């Protein structure tokens, strides 16, 4: 049984080798035949080119005495030109066009070239269509956004018009005394809401200064990084100070005269603000001093902006403080163009009025 199996495997292996050999031989013969047809076609084309060149030379030789590139002003010469051109056309008319013989690979090659050119054009058209489609989608998105905004504006205007009509109808039915009382009540209500909102904003502003801004301002005043580069600044870091490179120093052991030196340093940098109870008692931190200075500067700027003085709403600065620089970097305030010791708030309302 084992002998039969071995003989079967050998026969199968032999059959596979024969099949592979026949396939390779067929492929080789097919390639050789194709190359032969291609060489024959190339030779035929070269012969045809040579025949056309010979015919062209003969034509030039036969018409060497007659120039037919431009019409002759002489009537007889022009007539001879016409006769020559007519004879050439009559000699070419019965000639059959040169076509490749049967079995030539030239039609296939021409078809492949045309197909490849068509494929390239199609790919280019697809890329162009894709770009146009992307631009069209972006345009549609912009127009849809504009349409949504227009609808929102329309709805708001319609509601506003409806409210104005209702108010007009109500006012038209009231006496002048009642209308005046209603206007006074509305004014008082708006004033109360404005005062309430102002107090809320002041509380939020003071909370922001105490929790975030004061520490960063104090760090910048002590030679540390500018406001915003170091988000969290601890009291121990402010007490230790910063070196010339702007890096925090290591906290040192508390000495007996350390607090006195610290308070002198605070007074030298920030001074004493009027009404600062911590400054009066001599117990205040760098954070508190920076926060007090920031609140005082902001209050002075607001008072100057709301006043009617002739100073152009500028506030005089005693020194170049981190608080003033922060307001300028935040584009909330601006220095005088000719005097950096004067500062004022940027008038945003003027742009809205314009």
Phi and psi in degrees as a GROMACS rama.xvg file:
@    title "Ramachandran Plot"
@    xaxis  label "Phi"
@    yaxis  label "Psi"
@TYPE xy
-64.5787  -38.1222  UNK-2
-63.1456  -40.6644  UNK-3
-62.8467  -41.4338  UNK-4
-63.4041  -41.7794  UNK-5
-66.456  -39.8008  UNK-6
-65.6515  -36.9688  UNK-7
-65.4973  -41.6926  UNK-8
-63.4583  -40.8921  UNK-9
-64.5881  -40.7942  UNK-10
-63.8961  -40.5565  UNK-11
-64.3748  -41.6365  UNK-12
-64.0118  -41.1274  UNK-13
-64.2699  -42.3284  UNK-14
-63.918  -37.8825  UNK-15
-65.5612  -42.3038  UNK-16
-64.2478  -41.649  UNK-17
-63.2029  -41.3592  UNK-18
-64.9843  -42.5112  UNK-19
-64.0044  -41.3035  UNK-20
-63.3674  -43.7816  UNK-21
-64.3876  -38.3024  UNK-22
-65.6681  -44.535  UNK-23
-65.7458  -39.4309  UNK-24
-65.0429  -42.5692  UNK-25
-63.4007  -42.7781  UNK-26
-64.0399  -40.1348  UNK-27
-65.8649  -45.2583  UNK-28
-60.7329  -40.2141  UNK-29
-64.9426  -40.823  UNK-30
-66.1891  -41.9344  UNK-31
-62.9775  -39.4494  UNK-32
-66.5486  -39.7878  UNK-33
-65.7849  -42.2026  UNK-34
-63.857  -37.2793  UNK-35
-65.2998  -42.6915  UNK-36
-64.4619  -37.9075  UNK-37
-66.0801  -42.2534  UNK-38
-63.8019  -39.9063  UNK-39
-64.2641  -38.8812  UNK-40
-67.1316  -41.7593  UNK-41
-62.3446  -41.9619  UNK-42
-64.2962  -38.3817  UNK-43
-66.0241  -40.0247  UNK-44
-65.9362  -39.9367  UNK-45
-64.1791  -40.1768  UNK-46
-63.5277  -41.0173  UNK-47
-65.5686  -40.3911  UNK-48
-61.2152  -41.8365  UNK-49
-64.1518  -41.1355  UNK-50
-62.3206  -41.818  UNK-51
-65.4198  -38.8881  UNK-52
-64.8897  -40.5016  UNK-53
-63.4523  -42.426  UNK-54
-64.3589  -37.2236  UNK-55
-65.854  -40.2437  UNK-56
-64.4781  -41.7195  UNK-57
-61.7057  -41.7866  UNK-58
-63.268  -42.7257  UNK-59
-64.3138  -37.3599  UNK-60
-68.3501  -40.5181  UNK-61
-70.1591  -29.6619  UNK-62
-107.85  26.6197  UNK-63
-68.8415  -30.09  UNK-64
-84.7628  -3.13916  UNK-65
-128.193  117.985  UNK-66
-88.9483  116.947  UNK-67
-115.271  14.2732  UNK-68
-73.5399  -28.9085  UNK-69
-139.303  146.448  UNK-70
-61.3887  134.612  UNK-71
-80.7652  140.895  UNK-72
-69.9609  -20.3786  UNK-73
-80.8667  131.298  UNK-74
-63.7116  -40.8127  UNK-75
-66.3013  -41.7857  UNK-76
-64.8319  -39.7843  UNK-77
-65.0338  -35.4918  UNK-78
-66.2276  -40.4981  UNK-79
-64.6001  -35.9962  UNK-80
-62.1417  -44.2228  UNK-81
-63.4224  -41.731  UNK-82
-62.4298  -40.2852  UNK-83
-65.5664  -44.7818  UNK-84
-64.653  -39.2883  UNK-85
-64.9949  -40.8709  UNK-86
-63.9749  -39.3864  UNK-87
-64.2937  -45.7333  UNK-88
-62.1963  -40.346  UNK-89
-67.0618  -32.7599  UNK-90
-73.46  -27.6656  UNK-91
-88.6448  -21.9153  UNK-92
-63.1724  -47.6754  UNK-93
-76.732  -6.26503  UNK-94
-72.6993  129.67  UNK-95
-73.0965  142.956  UNK-96
-65.715  147.111  UNK-97
-76.7645  112.146  UNK-98
-115.014  148.026  UNK-99
-67.7997  146.878  UNK-100
-70.3957  168.759  UNK-101
-64.7715  139.592  UNK-102
84.3524  1.99101  UNK-103
-76.4761  139.253  UNK-104
-78.4074  -1.84197  UNK-105
-61.9939  -44.829  UNK-106
-59.6044  -39.032  UNK-107
-64.904  -41.1357  UNK-108
-64.4522  -41.6131  UNK-109
-64.0615  -38.9443  UNK-110
-65.3658  -40.0411  UNK-111
-63.857  -41.9008  UNK-112
-63.527  -43.9371  UNK-113
-63.5719  -40.6907  UNK-114
-65.2946  -40.7162  UNK-115
-64.6417  -41.1301  UNK-116
-63.5686  -39.69  UNK-117
-66.6236  -37.9225  UNK-118
-63.7895  -44.239  UNK-119
-62.5333  -42.2363  UNK-120
-63.9191  -38.3503  UNK-121
-65.5923  -42.4533  UNK-122
-61.9452  -42.9423  UNK-123
-62.6281  -40.0778  UNK-124
-65.6158  -36.7986  UNK-125
-65.1275  -43.0266  UNK-126
-63.6133  -42.9392  UNK-127
-63.3929  -41.3702  UNK-128
-65.9567  -37.0828  UNK-129
-64.6318  -42.7117  UNK-130
-63.8488  -43.2788  UNK-131
-63.5916  -38.0929  UNK-132
-65.5014  -41.1722  UNK-133
-63.6201  -43.5724  UNK-134
-63.8223  -39.033  UNK-135
-65.433  -39.8024  UNK-136
-65.2977  -40.5052  UNK-137
-62.8421  -42.0626  UNK-138
-62.9265  -40.0853  UNK-139
-63.623  -42.2854  UNK-140
-62.6645  -42.2763  UNK-141
-63.9061  -43.1372  UNK-142
-67.7607  -35.4497  UNK-143
-64.954  -40.4797  UNK-144
-63.8306  -42.5478  UNK-145
-63.0671  -37.7435  UNK-146
-65.5712  -41.7169  UNK-147
-62.4126  -43.4447  UNK-148
-62.7546  -41.5721  UNK-149
-63.3625  -39.3739  UNK-150
-67.2806  -40.4617  UNK-151
-63.0645  -42.968  UNK-152
-63.7405  -40.9083  UNK-153
-62.5346  -44.8462  UNK-154
-61.5763  -43.5093  UNK-155
-63.6162  -41.33  UNK-156
-66.3401  -39.772  UNK-157
-63.6038  -41.2706  UNK-158
-65.5733  -40.3706  UNK-159
-64.2337  -43.2118  UNK-160
-61.546  -41.081  UNK-161
-63.6381  -41.6392  UNK-162
-64.8008  -41.2282  UNK-163
-63.9173  -37.0186  UNK-164
-65.6901  -42.6321  UNK-165
-63.5987  -43.9036  UNK-166
-63.5894  -39.6542  UNK-167
-64.1854  -41.8349  UNK-168
-64.2932  -40.1611  UNK-169
-67.1139  -42.2082  UNK-170
-68.9537  -33.1504  UNK-171
-67.7419  -22.8427  UNK-172
-91.3269  -4.75743  UNK-173
-102.266  157.093  UNK-174
-78.1223  163.577  UNK-175
-57.6293  -36.9633  UNK-176
-65.2906  -43.705  UNK-177
-65.6674  -40.1171  UNK-178
-63.4082  -39.8519  UNK-179
-64.7607  -42.109  UNK-180
-62.5721  -40.7275  UNK-181
-63.4052  -40.8815  UNK-182
-64.4473  -38.5092  UNK-183
-65.6597  -42.05  UNK-184
-63.3443  -42.0376  UNK-185
-63.2237  -41.2884  UNK-186
-63.9192  -43.1949  UNK-187
-65.285  -37.7048  UNK-188
-66.3614  -43.1497  UNK-189
-63.2433  -39.2042  UNK-190
-65.0362  -41.0298  UNK-191
-64.8475  -42.5354  UNK-192
-64.0693  -38.8408  UNK-193
-65.2615  -42.4323  UNK-194
-63.51  -40.7228  UNK-195
-64.3474  -44.0769  UNK-196
-67.5245  -35.9654  UNK-197
-64.0338  -43.5928  UNK-198
-63.336  -38.4768  UNK-199
-65.3519  -41.5351  UNK-200
-66.498  -37.1078  UNK-201
-65.0306  -42.8143  UNK-202
-62.6425  -42.7958  UNK-203
-64.7365  -39.9266  UNK-204
-64.3917  -44.8651  UNK-205
-64.6154  -37.3259  UNK-206
-64.6583  -40.9852  UNK-207
-63.8481  -40.6382  UNK-208
-64.3374  -47.968  UNK-209
-66.3027  -38.9445  UNK-210
-88.8762  -26.8216  UNK-211
-128.937  -55.9259  UNK-212
-74.8204  -37.7573  UNK-213
-60.1628  -43.6526  UNK-214
-63.3166  -41.0825  UNK-215
-69.0854  -36.7862  UNK-216
-65.1468  -42.3323  UNK-217
-63.7679  -39.3388  UNK-218
-62.8739  -40.789  UNK-219
-66.9314  -38.6334  UNK-220
-64.538  -31.8982  UNK-221
-85.7973  7.85397  UNK-222
95.7664  9.82585  UNK-223
-87.0176  -165.718  UNK-224
-66.7687  157.651  UNK-225
-69.6244  164.807  UNK-226
-60.4953  127.217  UNK-227
108.285  -26.095  UNK-228
-77.9063  -30.5634  UNK-229
-122.815  105.166  UNK-230
-71.9823  -45.6858  UNK-231
-109.392  118.054  UNK-232
-123.267  117.723  UNK-233
-84.9461  160.918  UNK-234
-64.2156  -35.0007  UNK-235
-64.7896  -37.5132  UNK-236
-65.6445  -41.5813  UNK-237
-67.7438  -35.8088  UNK-238
-68.1222  -37.5458  UNK-239
-75.1519  -30.3704  UNK-240
88.3488  -170.354  UNK-241
-131.853  153.475  UNK-242
-85.6628  -173.406  UNK-243
-68.2163  -23.9827  UNK-244
-86.0584  1.18536  UNK-245
84.2723  12.4825  UNK-246
-98.0222  148.22  UNK-247
-69.0414  138.988  UNK-248
-80.9817  161.764  UNK-249
-76.9559  137.798  UNK-250
-62.6654  136.016  UNK-251
-100.424  164.454  UNK-252
-64.7281  142.481  UNK-253
-72.1765  121.93  UNK-254
-95.913  174.448  UNK-255
-69.2113  -40.1649  UNK-256
-96.1259  14.0015  UNK-257
-66.2217  -43.7087  UNK-258
-63.2321  -38.4846  UNK-259
-65.2044  -43.7941  UNK-260
-63.2298  -39.1735  UNK-261
-62.9264  -44.2382  UNK-262
-67.1609  -36.0118  UNK-263
-63.973  -39.7612  UNK-264
-65.0567  -39.8743  UNK-265
-64.5486  -42.9416  UNK-266
-66.8208  -34.8299  UNK-267
-68.209  -35.966  UNK-268
-82.9204  -52.9881  UNK-269
-100.325  -17.9289  UNK-270
70.2687  -160.907  UNK-271
-123.81  118.551  UNK-272
-81.3495  141.856  UNK-273
-61.2742  133.138  UNK-274
83.1356  5.8562  UNK-275
-85.4212  103.186  UNK-276
-65.8557  -37.6353  UNK-277
-63.2681  -36.5058  UNK-278
-69.366  -36.2435  UNK-279
-65.8213  -39.3181  UNK-280
-80.6012  -11.9583  UNK-281
78.718  18.2144  UNK-282
-128.825  91.0963  UNK-283
-148.616  152.351  UNK-284
-97.6759  170.527  UNK-285
-61.522  -38.7854  UNK-286
-61.9555  -45.1726  UNK-287
-65.4894  -40.4558  UNK-288
-64.9136  -43.3161  UNK-289
-65.3258  -40.2047  UNK-290
-65.6385  -40.7782  UNK-291
-63.2348  -41.6311  UNK-292
-64.2301  -40.9248  UNK-293
-64.8022  -42.6559  UNK-294
-66.0384  -41.4305  UNK-295
-65.2816  -42.5139  UNK-296
-64.4741  -41.3671  UNK-297
-64.3403  -41.2179  UNK-298
-64.2994  -42.1551  UNK-299
-63.1875  -40.7597  UNK-300
-65.0921  -41.7522  UNK-301
-65.4425  -41.6452  UNK-302
-64.7489  -39.7984  UNK-303
-67.1899  -37.7536  UNK-304
-69.214  -30.6394  UNK-305
-87.5017  -12.0079  UNK-306
-80.5997  173.33  UNK-307
-115.295  25.4266  UNK-308
-75.3573  170.403  UNK-309
-95.1798  11.2035  UNK-310
-84.7875  3.63423  UNK-311
72.8831  27.0879  UNK-312
63.1419  23.8466  UNK-313
-89.2981  149.265  UNK-314
-117.931  132.522  UNK-315
-77.6375  134.888  UNK-316
-101.518  135.309  UNK-317
-76.3222  -27.0759  UNK-318
-158.578  170.772  UNK-319
-83.1543  94.027  UNK-320
-96.5774  158.295  UNK-321
-66.1361  -30.4387  UNK-322
-64.6749  -43.8909  UNK-323
-65.6298  -42.6646  UNK-324
-63.889  -37.5166  UNK-325
-64.3147  -42.5517  UNK-326
-64.5597  -34.9215  UNK-327
-71.5169  -43.4161  UNK-328
-63.9056  -33.7673  UNK-329
-78.5246  0.173871  UNK-330
59.5277  34.2437  UNK-331
-96.7534  -33.4736  UNK-332
-131.425  171.145  UNK-333
-147.791  146.503  UNK-334
-77.2158  161.013  UNK-335
-66.4054  138.063  UNK-336
-61.1911  -21.0605  UNK-337
-118.423  -4.76916  UNK-338
-144.484  106.423  UNK-339
-74.27  -2.96421  UNK-340
-90.3014  4.27341  UNK-341
-121.412  137.116  UNK-342
-136.806  146.748  UNK-343
-147.647  160.876  UNK-344
-75.0582  148.907  UNK-345
-75.542  131.361  UNK-346
-83.8207  89.8606  UNK-347
-71.2413  -31.6444  UNK-348
-65.6051  -28.3622  UNK-349
-64.0564  -39.7827  UNK-350
-64.3476  -37.8283  UNK-351
-68.8903  -38.0919  UNK-352
-66.5487  -38.6649  UNK-353
